[in-house]
Amino acid sequence: QQQVRQSSQSLTVWEGETAILNCSYENSAFDYFPWYQQFPGEGPALLIAIRSVSDKKEDGRFTIFFNKREKNLSLHIKDSQPGDSATYFCAASPGTGGYKVVFGSGTRLLVSP
Amino acid sequence: EAAVTQSPRNKVAVTGGKVTLSCNQTNNHNNMYWYRQDTGHGLRLIHYSYGAGSTEKGDIPDGYKASRPSQENFSLILELATPSQTSVYFCASGEGSNSDYTFGSGTRLLVI
């Protein structure tokens, strides 16, 4: 049973477009939703995160839209650049007890110039 | 600069052999984690630790042991390596309720 599901294994967009990566979850106790970015040969790195009390979190070109009622969220990457090509992991946790972070299976994003 | 360092970066092991993957963190985080990453499965938690001397089973602990001899060091031990344990292994450290992890660069393990 996959508690955090990322709907696309891969996504290709053109440079300058907005990439939208979708994620859904099952556990209503999840309270904190970080997104991690991973480049080939490296470990994942925290990109942006949102708490369930918010419906939107913005950081530069990256925005999370969160829908608590529908138990889904999405990561929007505005004006996508080739350097954004990476694997993006949606994750979720109850917000306390760091060990309970659950990761989705990841979406590999390719931004074509 | 705070960091998580894994060694070795690459490892080839023979089936039935013992493998030890090492992780060192300078973040002064209490919590440390071992994950494996496989295509289609994302990151799966093997073992974790709340501090020196503590180890806990994650979601897929079978075939693995862990050791946390100090705040800084956390090892993953494969006593009898099998080809199914061929994977990329990541160590991470974290603290507090935000659950923000710092990951190492990974160890690519091939068991033949």
Contacts between the chains, C-beta under 8 A, distances in Angstrom:
chain1	res1	chain2	res2	distance
A	9	B	40	7.6
A	32	B	97	7.4
A	32	B	98	6.6
A	32	B	99	5.7
A	34	B	98	7.9
A	34	B	99	6.7
A	34	B	100	6.2
A	36	B	101	7.9
A	36	B	103	7.9
A	41	B	105	7.4
A	41	B	106	7.7
A	42	B	105	5.7
A	42	B	106	7.4
A	43	B	4	7.5
A	43	B	90	5.3
A	43	B	92	7.5
A	43	B	103	3.2
A	43	B	104	5.3
A	43	B	105	5.2
A	43	B	106	5.5
A	44	B	43	7.3
A	44	B	90	7.4
A	44	B	101	7.7
A	44	B	103	5.1
A	45	B	103	6.8
A	46	B	100	5.1
A	46	B	101	7.1
A	46	B	102	7.9
A	49	B	98	7.2
A	49	B	100	6.9
A	89	B	42	6.4
A	89	B	43	6.7
A	91	B	99	7.7
A	93	B	99	4.2
A	95	B	97	5.2
A	95	B	98	7.8
A	95	B	99	7.1
A	96	B	97	4.6
A	97	B	97	7.7
A	98	B	31	5.1
A	98	B	94	4.4
A	98	B	95	6.9
A	98	B	96	6.9
A	98	B	97	7.4
A	98	B	98	7.9
A	98	B	99	4.5
A	98	B	101	7.5
A	99	B	31	6.5
A	99	B	33	6.9
A	99	B	45	7.5
A	99	B	48	4.8
A	99	B	50	7.9
A	99	B	56	7.0
A	99	B	58	7.7
A	100	B	99	7.6
A	101	B	94	7.9
A	101	B	99	4.8
A	101	B	101	7.1
A	103	B	35	8.0
A	103	B	42	4.9
A	103	B	43	4.2
A	103	B	44	8.0
A	104	B	42	5.8
A	105	B	40	6.2
A	105	B	41	6.1
A	105	B	42	3.8
A	106	B	42	5.1
